[in-house]
Amino acid sequence: MASLNRKQNYQPDEYDEAVSLGSLIEEAEEVENLDYESLEDEKPKRKPKPEYEPKRSFMTRTRLKVAAAVIALLIGVLAVGWYSSPRSVYTVEYAANGLPRSFVLLDAGWLMLHKAVGEIPAGSYVKAMSVGSQPDYFTVADTAGNLAQVSIYDLSRGENPPDADVMPKQGPFSDAIGDFQTELVTTEWVQSMPPGTLVRVYNAVAENGVWLYLVTGEGNTVYTVPWMHLAPVEGSAS
C-alpha cells in the first residue's frame, strides 16, 4: 500500500524523459550496423623516405675521387724520393794483395803467412779469428792453435791450403770445451771468482792474440777468462 502511494505521488523532474519502444529498437539497429573496422586504432605511419638528391650524391663521389687521386699522388712522390735518396751501402775495401780490409777476411778461409810471428813460422797457413785493435791487423791462428797478430799485407792466398772444414785448435784447453766432466781451476781473481774456483768451459774466442775461455762456476754465471788464468785440475783430462 505504501508502494502504491509512492507511485501515485511520483512527480517527474526535468531530467526524466519518456523513451518509446520504437526509439530503443532503432538505436539497437544502429549499433548493429556500425563499421567496427573504422573504429580500430590507426597504426603509426612510417617516416617517409627522403627524396633522392642526385646532385648531392654526385658531389660526394666527386670528392672521394679527388681525395683518392691526391693520396695516390703523395704515395708516388714518396716512393720516388725513397728510391732516389742515397742509401748507406757497406763497401768492402781490398788491399793490394786482393784481401778484404775488414771483418770479411774472417770468412776468407786459410791464408799463407809470409813471415814468422810469435810461435807461428813463416810459410804457415793461418786463419783469421778476429779483427785486431789496429787498422789492417787481425788475430790469426794456425792449425795447432797458436795465435799471432799480423798485418793483412803479411798474408796471401796460397796453394794447397788445409780443407775448409779444418778448424784451428782452440788453445791449450781446447779438449775441455763442452766436456762438462772436465773441470779447470782459476789461478787469479776473475771478477767475483777467487783463485781456486772450479769452472767448466763451454766455448772459446781469440781476441788480440789471446785465447779467452767462456766458463761457468757454481752459480752458472758466465765469465770470460784468459787462458793463462786457468789451470787443469789434478786427475782431470785437459
GUDONU-182968 format. One record per residue (C-alpha): residue in three letters; x, y, z; residue number from 1. Coordinates in steps of 0.02 Angstrom, whole numbers, always signed. Each point is the difference from the previous one (the first is absolute). Layout:
N
<kelo><residuo>Ala</residuo><east>X</east><north>Y</north><up>Z</up><num>NUM</num></kelo>
...
This chain:
238
<kelo><residuo>Met</residuo><east>+0</east><north>+0</north><up>+0</up><num>1</num></kelo>
<kelo><residuo>Ala</residuo><east>+141</east><north>+115</north><up>+41</up><num>2</num></kelo>
<kelo><residuo>Ser</residuo><east>+82</east><north>-46</north><up>-167</up><num>3</num></kelo>
<kelo><residuo>Leu</residuo><east>-161</east><north>+44</north><up>-92</up><num>4</num></kelo>
<kelo><residuo>Asn</residuo><east>-7</east><north>+165</north><up>+89</up><num>5</num></kelo>
<kelo><residuo>Arg</residuo><east>+179</east><north>+38</north><up>-53</up><num>6</num></kelo>
<kelo><residuo>Lys</residuo><east>-40</east><north>-36</north><up>-184</up><num>7</num></kelo>
<kelo><residuo>Gln</residuo><east>-154</east><north>+109</north><up>+9</up><num>8</num></kelo>
<kelo><residuo>Asn</residuo><east>+98</east><north>+140</north><up>+82</up><num>9</num></kelo>
<kelo><residuo>Tyr</residuo><east>+148</east><north>-10</north><up>-125</up><num>10</num></kelo>
<kelo><residuo>Gln</residuo><east>+29</east><north>+162</north><up>-91</up><num>11</num></kelo>
<kelo><residuo>Pro</residuo><east>+119</east><north>-4</north><up>-151</up><num>12</num></kelo>
<kelo><residuo>Asp</residuo><east>+143</east><north>+125</north><up>+8</up><num>13</num></kelo>
<kelo><residuo>Glu</residuo><east>+83</east><north>+94</north><up>-141</up><num>14</num></kelo>
<kelo><residuo>Tyr</residuo><east>+123</east><north>-141</north><up>-35</up><num>15</num></kelo>
<kelo><residuo>Asp</residuo><east>-128</east><north>-135</north><up>-27</up><num>16</num></kelo>
<kelo><residuo>Glu</residuo><east>-43</east><north>-32</north><up>-180</up><num>17</num></kelo>
<kelo><residuo>Ala</residuo><east>-119</east><north>-127</north><up>-74</up><num>18</num></kelo>
<kelo><residuo>Val</residuo><east>+85</east><north>-119</north><up>-122</up><num>19</num></kelo>
<kelo><residuo>Ser</residuo><east>-109</east><north>-97</north><up>-120</up><num>20</num></kelo>
<kelo><residuo>Leu</residuo><east>+31</east><north>-181</north><up>-45</up><num>21</num></kelo>
<kelo><residuo>Gly</residuo><east>+22</east><north>+47</north><up>-181</up><num>22</num></kelo>
<kelo><residuo>Ser</residuo><east>+144</east><north>+116</north><up>+41</up><num>23</num></kelo>
<kelo><residuo>Leu</residuo><east>+88</east><north>-137</north><up>+95</up><num>24</num></kelo>
<kelo><residuo>Ile</residuo><east>-18</east><north>-119</north><up>-148</up><num>25</num></kelo>
<kelo><residuo>Glu</residuo><east>+71</east><north>+129</north><up>-120</up><num>26</num></kelo>
<kelo><residuo>Glu</residuo><east>+150</east><north>+31</north><up>+112</up><num>27</num></kelo>
<kelo><residuo>Ala</residuo><east>+35</east><north>-186</north><up>+12</up><num>28</num></kelo>
<kelo><residuo>Glu</residuo><east>-2</east><north>-16</north><up>-190</up><num>29</num></kelo>
<kelo><residuo>Glu</residuo><east>+121</east><north>+145</north><up>-17</up><num>30</num></kelo>
<kelo><residuo>Val</residuo><east>+122</east><north>-85</north><up>+121</up><num>31</num></kelo>
<kelo><residuo>Glu</residuo><east>-8</east><north>-161</north><up>-100</up><num>32</num></kelo>
<kelo><residuo>Asn</residuo><east>+37</east><north>+92</north><up>-162</up><num>33</num></kelo>
<kelo><residuo>Leu</residuo><east>+155</east><north>+90</north><up>+65</up><num>34</num></kelo>
<kelo><residuo>Asp</residuo><east>+163</east><north>-22</north><up>-103</up><num>35</num></kelo>
<kelo><residuo>Tyr</residuo><east>+114</east><north>-70</north><up>+133</up><num>36</num></kelo>
<kelo><residuo>Glu</residuo><east>+152</east><north>-4</north><up>-119</up><num>37</num></kelo>
<kelo><residuo>Ser</residuo><east>-4</east><north>+189</north><up>-9</up><num>38</num></kelo>
<kelo><residuo>Leu</residuo><east>+7</east><north>+5</north><up>+190</up><num>39</num></kelo>
<kelo><residuo>Glu</residuo><east>+166</east><north>-97</north><up>+14</up><num>40</num></kelo>
<kelo><residuo>Asp</residuo><east>+151</east><north>+94</north><up>+59</up><num>41</num></kelo>
<kelo><residuo>Glu</residuo><east>+97</east><north>+72</north><up>-142</up><num>42</num></kelo>
<kelo><residuo>Lys</residuo><east>+177</east><north>-68</north><up>-17</up><num>43</num></kelo>
<kelo><residuo>Pro</residuo><east>+140</east><north>+130</north><up>+10</up><num>44</num></kelo>
<kelo><residuo>Lys</residuo><east>+54</east><north>+52</north><up>-170</up><num>45</num></kelo>
<kelo><residuo>Arg</residuo><east>+181</east><north>-29</north><up>-53</up><num>46</num></kelo>
<kelo><residuo>Lys</residuo><east>+112</east><north>+148</north><up>-28</up><num>47</num></kelo>
<kelo><residuo>Pro</residuo><east>+5</east><north>+32</north><up>-186</up><num>48</num></kelo>
<kelo><residuo>Lys</residuo><east>+165</east><north>-34</north><up>-85</up><num>49</num></kelo>
<kelo><residuo>Pro</residuo><east>+99</east><north>+153</north><up>-48</up><num>50</num></kelo>
<kelo><residuo>Glu</residuo><east>-9</east><north>+41</north><up>-180</up><num>51</num></kelo>
<kelo><residuo>Tyr</residuo><east>+151</east><north>-47</north><up>-104</up><num>52</num></kelo>
<kelo><residuo>Glu</residuo><east>+113</east><north>+146</north><up>-31</up><num>53</num></kelo>
<kelo><residuo>Pro</residuo><east>+108</east><north>-42</north><up>-151</up><num>54</num></kelo>
<kelo><residuo>Lys</residuo><east>+97</east><north>+162</north><up>+10</up><num>55</num></kelo>
<kelo><residuo>Arg</residuo><east>+65</east><north>-30</north><up>+177</up><num>56</num></kelo>
<kelo><residuo>Ser</residuo><east>+46</east><north>-183</north><up>-39</up><num>57</num></kelo>
<kelo><residuo>Phe</residuo><east>+98</east><north>+57</north><up>-152</up><num>58</num></kelo>
<kelo><residuo>Met</residuo><east>+96</east><north>+126</north><up>+103</up><num>59</num></kelo>
<kelo><residuo>Thr</residuo><east>+45</east><north>-133</north><up>+131</up><num>60</num></kelo>
<kelo><residuo>Arg</residuo><east>+69</east><north>-119</north><up>-131</up><num>61</num></kelo>
<kelo><residuo>Thr</residuo><east>+99</east><north>+140</north><up>-78</up><num>62</num></kelo>
<kelo><residuo>Arg</residuo><east>+81</east><north>+46</north><up>+166</up><num>63</num></kelo>
<kelo><residuo>Leu</residuo><east>+47</east><north>-182</north><up>+34</up><num>64</num></kelo>
<kelo><residuo>Lys</residuo><east>+82</east><north>-15</north><up>-171</up><num>65</num></kelo>
<kelo><residuo>Val</residuo><east>+99</east><north>+160</north><up>+28</up><num>66</num></kelo>
<kelo><residuo>Ala</residuo><east>+58</east><north>-59</north><up>+172</up><num>67</num></kelo>
<kelo><residuo>Ala</residuo><east>+54</east><north>-170</north><up>-70</up><num>68</num></kelo>
<kelo><residuo>Ala</residuo><east>+98</east><north>+86</north><up>-139</up><num>69</num></kelo>
<kelo><residuo>Val</residuo><east>+90</east><north>+113</north><up>+125</up><num>70</num></kelo>
<kelo><residuo>Ile</residuo><east>+47</east><north>-149</north><up>+110</up><num>71</num></kelo>
<kelo><residuo>Ala</residuo><east>+66</east><north>-97</north><up>-149</up><num>72</num></kelo>
<kelo><residuo>Leu</residuo><east>+103</east><north>+151</north><up>-54</up><num>73</num></kelo>
<kelo><residuo>Leu</residuo><east>+77</east><north>+18</north><up>+174</up><num>74</num></kelo>
<kelo><residuo>Ile</residuo><east>+45</east><north>-185</north><up>+5</up><num>75</num></kelo>
<kelo><residuo>Gly</residuo><east>+83</east><north>+14</north><up>-170</up><num>76</num></kelo>
<kelo><residuo>Val</residuo><east>+102</east><north>+151</north><up>+53</up><num>77</num></kelo>
<kelo><residuo>Leu</residuo><east>+58</east><north>-88</north><up>+159</up><num>78</num></kelo>
<kelo><residuo>Ala</residuo><east>+48</east><north>-157</north><up>-96</up><num>79</num></kelo>
<kelo><residuo>Val</residuo><east>+102</east><north>+99</north><up>-127</up><num>80</num></kelo>
<kelo><residuo>Gly</residuo><east>+87</east><north>+95</north><up>+139</up><num>81</num></kelo>
<kelo><residuo>Trp</residuo><east>+43</east><north>-161</north><up>+92</up><num>82</num></kelo>
<kelo><residuo>Tyr</residuo><east>+75</east><north>-83</north><up>-153</up><num>83</num></kelo>
<kelo><residuo>Ser</residuo><east>+95</east><north>+155</north><up>-52</up><num>84</num></kelo>
<kelo><residuo>Ser</residuo><east>+70</east><north>+40</north><up>+173</up><num>85</num></kelo>
<kelo><residuo>Pro</residuo><east>+177</east><north>-62</north><up>+37</up><num>86</num></kelo>
<kelo><residuo>Arg</residuo><east>+4</east><north>-153</north><up>+112</up><num>87</num></kelo>
<kelo><residuo>Ser</residuo><east>+145</east><north>-62</north><up>+102</up><num>88</num></kelo>
<kelo><residuo>Val</residuo><east>+76</east><north>-154</north><up>-80</up><num>89</num></kelo>
<kelo><residuo>Tyr</residuo><east>+144</east><north>-91</north><up>+80</up><num>90</num></kelo>
<kelo><residuo>Thr</residuo><east>+148</east><north>+3</north><up>-119</up><num>91</num></kelo>
<kelo><residuo>Val</residuo><east>+140</east><north>-125</north><up>+21</up><num>92</num></kelo>
<kelo><residuo>Glu</residuo><east>+174</east><north>+70</north><up>-26</up><num>93</num></kelo>
<kelo><residuo>Tyr</residuo><east>+137</east><north>-115</north><up>-61</up><num>94</num></kelo>
<kelo><residuo>Ala</residuo><east>+186</east><north>+7</north><up>+31</up><num>95</num></kelo>
<kelo><residuo>Ala</residuo><east>+129</east><north>-10</north><up>-138</up><num>96</num></kelo>
<kelo><residuo>Asn</residuo><east>+14</east><north>-188</north><up>+26</up><num>97</num></kelo>
<kelo><residuo>Gly</residuo><east>-185</east><north>-20</north><up>-36</up><num>98</num></kelo>
<kelo><residuo>Leu</residuo><east>-56</east><north>-35</north><up>+178</up><num>99</num></kelo>
<kelo><residuo>Pro</residuo><east>-145</east><north>+95</north><up>+81</up><num>100</num></kelo>
<kelo><residuo>Arg</residuo><east>+51</east><north>+131</north><up>+127</up><num>101</num></kelo>
<kelo><residuo>Ser</residuo><east>-143</east><north>-37</north><up>+120</up><num>102</num></kelo>
<kelo><residuo>Phe</residuo><east>-87</east><north>-136</north><up>+98</up><num>103</num></kelo>
<kelo><residuo>Val</residuo><east>-40</east><north>-81</north><up>-168</up><num>104</num></kelo>
<kelo><residuo>Leu</residuo><east>+175</east><north>-75</north><up>+14</up><num>105</num></kelo>
<kelo><residuo>Leu</residuo><east>-68</east><north>-114</north><up>+137</up><num>106</num></kelo>
<kelo><residuo>Asp</residuo><east>-89</east><north>-99</north><up>-135</up><num>107</num></kelo>
<kelo><residuo>Ala</residuo><east>+150</east><north>-6</north><up>-118</up><num>108</num></kelo>
<kelo><residuo>Gly</residuo><east>+53</east><north>-173</north><up>+57</up><num>109</num></kelo>
<kelo><residuo>Trp</residuo><east>+182</east><north>-54</north><up>+20</up><num>110</num></kelo>
<kelo><residuo>Leu</residuo><east>+132</east><north>+128</north><up>-50</up><num>111</num></kelo>
<kelo><residuo>Met</residuo><east>+188</east><north>-9</north><up>-19</up><num>112</num></kelo>
<kelo><residuo>Leu</residuo><east>+105</east><north>+95</north><up>+130</up><num>113</num></kelo>
<kelo><residuo>His</residuo><east>+160</east><north>+66</north><up>-83</up><num>114</num></kelo>
<kelo><residuo>Lys</residuo><east>+103</east><north>+40</north><up>+156</up><num>115</num></kelo>
<kelo><residuo>Ala</residuo><east>+23</east><north>-77</north><up>+171</up><num>116</num></kelo>
<kelo><residuo>Val</residuo><east>-106</east><north>+79</north><up>+137</up><num>117</num></kelo>
<kelo><residuo>Gly</residuo><east>+11</east><north>-66</north><up>+178</up><num>118</num></kelo>
<kelo><residuo>Glu</residuo><east>-8</east><north>-189</north><up>+0</up><num>119</num></kelo>
<kelo><residuo>Ile</residuo><east>-66</east><north>-10</north><up>-178</up><num>120</num></kelo>
<kelo><residuo>Pro</residuo><east>+140</east><north>-26</north><up>-127</up><num>121</num></kelo>
<kelo><residuo>Ala</residuo><east>+3</east><north>+80</north><up>-172</up><num>122</num></kelo>
<kelo><residuo>Gly</residuo><east>-89</east><north>-98</north><up>-136</up><num>123</num></kelo>
<kelo><residuo>Ser</residuo><east>-135</east><north>-64</north><up>+119</up><num>124</num></kelo>
<kelo><residuo>Tyr</residuo><east>-182</east><north>+1</north><up>-41</up><num>125</num></kelo>
<kelo><residuo>Val</residuo><east>-105</east><north>+102</north><up>+120</up><num>126</num></kelo>
<kelo><residuo>Lys</residuo><east>-180</east><north>+47</north><up>+19</up><num>127</num></kelo>
<kelo><residuo>Ala</residuo><east>-62</east><north>+174</north><up>+50</up><num>128</num></kelo>
<kelo><residuo>Met</residuo><east>-93</east><north>-14</north><up>+166</up><num>129</num></kelo>
<kelo><residuo>Ser</residuo><east>-42</east><north>+181</north><up>+42</up><num>130</num></kelo>
<kelo><residuo>Val</residuo><east>+33</east><north>+180</north><up>-52</up><num>131</num></kelo>
<kelo><residuo>Gly</residuo><east>+152</east><north>+76</north><up>+86</up><num>132</num></kelo>
<kelo><residuo>Ser</residuo><east>+6</east><north>+157</north><up>+103</up><num>133</num></kelo>
<kelo><residuo>Gln</residuo><east>+98</east><north>+91</north><up>-137</up><num>134</num></kelo>
<kelo><residuo>Pro</residuo><east>-57</east><north>+31</north><up>-180</up><num>135</num></kelo>
<kelo><residuo>Asp</residuo><east>+42</east><north>-142</north><up>-120</up><num>136</num></kelo>
<kelo><residuo>Tyr</residuo><east>+54</east><north>-114</north><up>+143</up><num>137</num></kelo>
<kelo><residuo>Phe</residuo><east>-81</east><north>-166</north><up>+43</up><num>138</num></kelo>
<kelo><residuo>Thr</residuo><east>+19</east><north>-136</north><up>+129</up><num>139</num></kelo>
<kelo><residuo>Val</residuo><east>+41</east><north>-161</north><up>-92</up><num>140</num></kelo>
<kelo><residuo>Ala</residuo><east>+21</east><north>-180</north><up>+56</up><num>141</num></kelo>
<kelo><residuo>Asp</residuo><east>+92</east><north>-145</north><up>-79</up><num>142</num></kelo>
<kelo><residuo>Thr</residuo><east>-63</east><north>-179</north><up>+3</up><num>143</num></kelo>
<kelo><residuo>Ala</residuo><east>+82</east><north>-30</north><up>+170</up><num>144</num></kelo>
<kelo><residuo>Gly</residuo><east>-92</east><north>+147</north><up>+79</up><num>145</num></kelo>
<kelo><residuo>Asn</residuo><east>+148</east><north>+118</north><up>+13</up><num>146</num></kelo>
<kelo><residuo>Leu</residuo><east>-56</east><north>+181</north><up>-11</up><num>147</num></kelo>
<kelo><residuo>Ala</residuo><east>+83</east><north>+155</north><up>-72</up><num>148</num></kelo>
<kelo><residuo>Gln</residuo><east>-49</east><north>+174</north><up>-53</up><num>149</num></kelo>
<kelo><residuo>Val</residuo><east>+53</east><north>+32</north><up>-178</up><num>150</num></kelo>
<kelo><residuo>Ser</residuo><east>-26</east><north>+130</north><up>-134</up><num>151</num></kelo>
<kelo><residuo>Ile</residuo><east>-110</east><north>-40</north><up>-148</up><num>152</num></kelo>
<kelo><residuo>Tyr</residuo><east>+150</east><north>+37</north><up>-112</up><num>153</num></kelo>
<kelo><residuo>Asp</residuo><east>+92</east><north>-149</north><up>+77</up><num>154</num></kelo>
<kelo><residuo>Leu</residuo><east>-135</east><north>-117</north><up>-66</up><num>155</num></kelo>
<kelo><residuo>Ser</residuo><east>-48</east><north>-67</north><up>-169</up><num>156</num></kelo>
<kelo><residuo>Arg</residuo><east>-96</east><north>-141</north><up>-78</up><num>157</num></kelo>
<kelo><residuo>Gly</residuo><east>+112</east><north>-151</north><up>-20</up><num>158</num></kelo>
<kelo><residuo>Glu</residuo><east>-4</east><north>-164</north><up>-92</up><num>159</num></kelo>
<kelo><residuo>Asn</residuo><east>-60</east><north>-161</north><up>+81</up><num>160</num></kelo>
<kelo><residuo>Pro</residuo><east>-71</east><north>+75</north><up>+162</up><num>161</num></kelo>
<kelo><residuo>Pro</residuo><east>-81</east><north>-113</north><up>+131</up><num>162</num></kelo>
<kelo><residuo>Asp</residuo><east>-178</east><north>-55</north><up>-33</up><num>163</num></kelo>
<kelo><residuo>Ala</residuo><east>-134</east><north>+128</north><up>+36</up><num>164</num></kelo>
<kelo><residuo>Asp</residuo><east>-76</east><north>-109</north><up>+136</up><num>165</num></kelo>
<kelo><residuo>Val</residuo><east>+165</east><north>-5</north><up>+96</up><num>166</num></kelo>
<kelo><residuo>Met</residuo><east>-4</east><north>+120</north><up>+147</up><num>167</num></kelo>
<kelo><residuo>Pro</residuo><east>+143</east><north>+61</north><up>+112</up><num>168</num></kelo>
<kelo><residuo>Lys</residuo><east>+18</east><north>-81</north><up>+170</up><num>169</num></kelo>
<kelo><residuo>Gln</residuo><east>-79</east><north>+116</north><up>+128</up><num>170</num></kelo>
<kelo><residuo>Gly</residuo><east>+148</east><north>+28</north><up>+113</up><num>171</num></kelo>
<kelo><residuo>Pro</residuo><east>+79</east><north>-105</north><up>+139</up><num>172</num></kelo>
<kelo><residuo>Phe</residuo><east>-169</east><north>-51</north><up>+75</up><num>173</num></kelo>
<kelo><residuo>Ser</residuo><east>-86</east><north>-41</north><up>-162</up><num>174</num></kelo>
<kelo><residuo>Asp</residuo><east>-42</east><north>-176</north><up>+57</up><num>175</num></kelo>
<kelo><residuo>Ala</residuo><east>-95</east><north>+66</north><up>+152</up><num>176</num></kelo>
<kelo><residuo>Ile</residuo><east>-124</east><north>+99</north><up>-105</up><num>177</num></kelo>
<kelo><residuo>Gly</residuo><east>-173</east><north>-77</north><up>+15</up><num>178</num></kelo>
<kelo><residuo>Asp</residuo><east>+65</east><north>-143</north><up>+108</up><num>179</num></kelo>
<kelo><residuo>Phe</residuo><east>-88</east><north>+39</north><up>+163</up><num>180</num></kelo>
<kelo><residuo>Gln</residuo><east>+85</east><north>-147</north><up>+85</up><num>181</num></kelo>
<kelo><residuo>Thr</residuo><east>+164</east><north>+95</north><up>-16</up><num>182</num></kelo>
<kelo><residuo>Glu</residuo><east>+28</east><north>+143</north><up>+120</up><num>183</num></kelo>
<kelo><residuo>Leu</residuo><east>+130</east><north>+137</north><up>+4</up><num>184</num></kelo>
<kelo><residuo>Val</residuo><east>+51</east><north>+107</north><up>+147</up><num>185</num></kelo>
<kelo><residuo>Thr</residuo><east>+27</east><north>+187</north><up>+3</up><num>186</num></kelo>
<kelo><residuo>Thr</residuo><east>+173</east><north>+60</north><up>+47</up><num>187</num></kelo>
<kelo><residuo>Glu</residuo><east>-44</east><north>+186</north><up>+17</up><num>188</num></kelo>
<kelo><residuo>Trp</residuo><east>-148</east><north>+103</north><up>+55</up><num>189</num></kelo>
<kelo><residuo>Val</residuo><east>-129</east><north>+8</north><up>-140</up><num>190</num></kelo>
<kelo><residuo>Gln</residuo><east>-133</east><north>+129</north><up>+44</up><num>191</num></kelo>
<kelo><residuo>Ser</residuo><east>-87</east><north>-79</north><up>+151</up><num>192</num></kelo>
<kelo><residuo>Met</residuo><east>+87</east><north>-169</north><up>-15</up><num>193</num></kelo>
<kelo><residuo>Pro</residuo><east>+151</east><north>-23</north><up>+114</up><num>194</num></kelo>
<kelo><residuo>Pro</residuo><east>+152</east><north>-105</north><up>-47</up><num>195</num></kelo>
<kelo><residuo>Gly</residuo><east>-31</east><north>-185</north><up>+18</up><num>196</num></kelo>
<kelo><residuo>Thr</residuo><east>-179</east><north>+4</north><up>-66</up><num>197</num></kelo>
<kelo><residuo>Leu</residuo><east>-51</east><north>-152</north><up>-101</up><num>198</num></kelo>
<kelo><residuo>Val</residuo><east>-73</east><north>+44</north><up>-170</up><num>199</num></kelo>
<kelo><residuo>Arg</residuo><east>-61</east><north>-86</north><up>-157</up><num>200</num></kelo>
<kelo><residuo>Val</residuo><east>+37</east><north>+61</north><up>-176</up><num>201</num></kelo>
<kelo><residuo>Tyr</residuo><east>-131</east><north>+8</north><up>-136</up><num>202</num></kelo>
<kelo><residuo>Asn</residuo><east>+78</east><north>+114</north><up>-132</up><num>203</num></kelo>
<kelo><residuo>Ala</residuo><east>+155</east><north>+99</north><up>-50</up><num>204</num></kelo>
<kelo><residuo>Val</residuo><east>+40</east><north>+154</north><up>-104</up><num>205</num></kelo>
<kelo><residuo>Ala</residuo><east>+163</east><north>+76</north><up>-60</up><num>206</num></kelo>
<kelo><residuo>Glu</residuo><east>+22</east><north>+187</north><up>+22</up><num>207</num></kelo>
<kelo><residuo>Asn</residuo><east>+155</east><north>+109</north><up>-5</up><num>208</num></kelo>
<kelo><residuo>Gly</residuo><east>+113</east><north>-153</north><up>-13</up><num>209</num></kelo>
<kelo><residuo>Val</residuo><east>-70</east><north>-85</north><up>+156</up><num>210</num></kelo>
<kelo><residuo>Trp</residuo><east>-117</east><north>-148</north><up>+24</up><num>211</num></kelo>
<kelo><residuo>Leu</residuo><east>-147</east><north>+46</north><up>+111</up><num>212</num></kelo>
<kelo><residuo>Tyr</residuo><east>-105</east><north>-138</north><up>+77</up><num>213</num></kelo>
<kelo><residuo>Leu</residuo><east>-182</east><north>+18</north><up>+45</up><num>214</num></kelo>
<kelo><residuo>Val</residuo><east>-24</east><north>-93</north><up>+163</up><num>215</num></kelo>
<kelo><residuo>Thr</residuo><east>-134</east><north>-26</north><up>+132</up><num>216</num></kelo>
<kelo><residuo>Gly</residuo><east>+21</east><north>-22</north><up>+186</up><num>217</num></kelo>
<kelo><residuo>Glu</residuo><east>-121</east><north>-56</north><up>+135</up><num>218</num></kelo>
<kelo><residuo>Gly</residuo><east>-133</east><north>+133</north><up>-37</up><num>219</num></kelo>
<kelo><residuo>Asn</residuo><east>-3</east><north>-33</north><up>-189</up><num>220</num></kelo>
<kelo><residuo>Thr</residuo><east>+60</east><north>+178</north><up>-31</up><num>221</num></kelo>
<kelo><residuo>Val</residuo><east>+104</east><north>+14</north><up>-158</up><num>222</num></kelo>
<kelo><residuo>Tyr</residuo><east>+176</east><north>+70</north><up>+19</up><num>223</num></kelo>
<kelo><residuo>Thr</residuo><east>+130</east><north>+38</north><up>-133</up><num>224</num></kelo>
<kelo><residuo>Val</residuo><east>+170</east><north>-59</north><up>+61</up><num>225</num></kelo>
<kelo><residuo>Pro</residuo><east>+169</east><north>+13</north><up>-90</up><num>226</num></kelo>
<kelo><residuo>Trp</residuo><east>+82</east><north>-169</north><up>-22</up><num>227</num></kelo>
<kelo><residuo>Met</residuo><east>+147</east><north>+47</north><up>+113</up><num>228</num></kelo>
<kelo><residuo>His</residuo><east>-119</east><north>+22</north><up>+149</up><num>229</num></kelo>
<kelo><residuo>Leu</residuo><east>-57</east><north>-181</north><up>-10</up><num>230</num></kelo>
<kelo><residuo>Ala</residuo><east>+81</east><north>-164</north><up>+42</up><num>231</num></kelo>
<kelo><residuo>Pro</residuo><east>-50</east><north>-183</north><up>-9</up><num>232</num></kelo>
<kelo><residuo>Val</residuo><east>-63</east><north>-89</north><up>+155</up><num>233</num></kelo>
<kelo><residuo>Glu</residuo><east>+105</east><north>-148</north><up>+53</up><num>234</num></kelo>
<kelo><residuo>Gly</residuo><east>-76</east><north>-161</north><up>-65</up><num>235</num></kelo>
<kelo><residuo>Ser</residuo><east>-108</east><north>+85</north><up>-133</up><num>236</num></kelo>
<kelo><residuo>Ala</residuo><east>+26</east><north>-6</north><up>-187</up><num>237</num></kelo>
<kelo><residuo>Ser</residuo><east>+58</east><north>+164</north><up>-75</up><num>238</num></kelo>
